[in-house]
Each structure stands twice: as C-alpha cells, then as structure tokens.
C-alpha cells in the first residue's frame, strides 16, 4: 500500500475582467476496493457564490461552481490524501473472443464497446488492432502486446495535440500525449468488440525503489482499462500505453468514462470581453510515509 498527498492547481489569467464564471470539475479521486480517499477539498479563488457536489452517470464525483465576483484571475486547487493498494492478481485470462461483453455476461460493460460520435474506429485503427488479437489469443496477452506496440510506434510529444485532436490524426502523425495514446488503445479494443474505458488520474512523482521515473508526471495522466468477465460485473484491468505497462499502485484514479470528454479535470463557461487568456496547471503527487 502507498499513501499519497496530491496537490492539483489550475490558474486562469484573463486580459480583462470576467463578470461570471461557471465551472465543472473532476478533481475528487474515486473510492473503490484498492483505493481509499482519506481527505479531500477543493478551494476556489474568488470564492464562488454557489457550489455543489454530485455524481455523474459513471459514479464519478463532480463539483459545480459559479463565481459572480468580477475577476481577472481564477484559481482552483484540489488537495487529496489517499491510500492505493497494489492491484490483486488478474483474473484467469481467457481467449479475447470470450471477453466481449453482451447482455448476458456484462450488461454494464457493453456500453464501453461502442464507438464515439463522430467515429474513432477507422479502418487503419481496426487493422492495427487486429495484429495483436489473432484468433484464440489470451486477452491480456493481446493487450500487453498492443500496449508495447503503441509505446514503440508512437512518439510522446508534448504540445503536439489538444483535447479536440481525433484518433485518426494521432494515428497519422504517430505522435501525441498520454490522453491520445489511451484513446487510441481504447479505439483499438473496441474495434475487436472489447469493452474499454478511459481513465483520468495521476502518476506518483516519486517512484518506488528500483522503478524508473515515468512519462506524464507533474500533470494529470490518462490510461485505459479493459474489461474481463467474471464474478459480479467482471473486472477492469488498467494499462498504460504511454509507459508500456499495466497500472499498479503508482496510479491514482480520479474518474473514468467512455472518453476524455466525459471526465475533463475542469471545463466551464465565462462571460468577459477578454481577448486573451492563459492557463497554468501544476500537479504534485507526493508519497507519504505510513
């Protein structure tokens, strides 16, 4: 088990006064077997005139706020303390064809097999995925190979994409960042009828002894998870194409959905005459001695 203190600060600076700012934040780490949230708070400056906390359709915690005080700078800071366990051994592997959910064996997972709108599963992506999933191959073996291939074939290039970049563009450019590689992996799995979800969270900045520092630090991170049938609603196994590995106790999960658009850390609407704005994001994931 590892304990982390997480500080996630986002600052917006505007060239003119903002008279009203509506925001929605996904900054609260999830709780589930293997991850326990011990303390959490989100501070907003200027102080909102209204704020509320709720859950979305996937069970993620969402914060809504409305700042009515005139401002040229908005700062949103999430602070969390939580424990993360080493993942348990994976369930028995099985041929990937048998891991495709349907109404009988995974009704909740079936939604995660569906393509997005507009579609992300282009013929080139489907062909790329097929190479890792020949008939009868064990699911996790295929996922491991796909993870390695994306890590090898695509270049991590900060600033090469944005949140609107399509999977087809990432595939053509052979470059992107963690969000792009997670979305590409998800499209690949869905092209084979497999359930895959997008996971937003953090990576520990201080790796355990003997582990190398990973890509995607000092910022939010993203990876994917594939569904395996089993007891109850099956199991979700996280994997990270950016770092060519399955998720372990260094991964802190904040939210999950079908795509990045479901769980952005912050989004909102402002009313202003400002012609320019800047955003500064800093993340620190610090291990705490237990």
Buried (B, 14 or more C-beta within 10 A) or exposed (E): EBBBBBEBBBBBBBEEEBBBBBBBBBBBBBBEEBBBBBEBEBEBBBEBEEBEEEEBEBEBBBBBBBBBEEBBEBBBBBBBBBBBEEBEEEBEBBBBBEBBBEEEBBEEBBBBBEBBEEEBBBEEBBEBBEEBBEEEBBBBBBBBBBBBBBBEEBEBEEEBBEEEBBBBBBBEBEBBBBBBBBBBBBBBBBBBBBBBBBBBBBBBBBBEEEEEEBBBBEBBBBBBBBBBBBEEBBBBBBBBBBBBBBBBBBBBBBBBBBBBEBBBBBEBEBEBEBEEBEEEBEBBBEBEEE
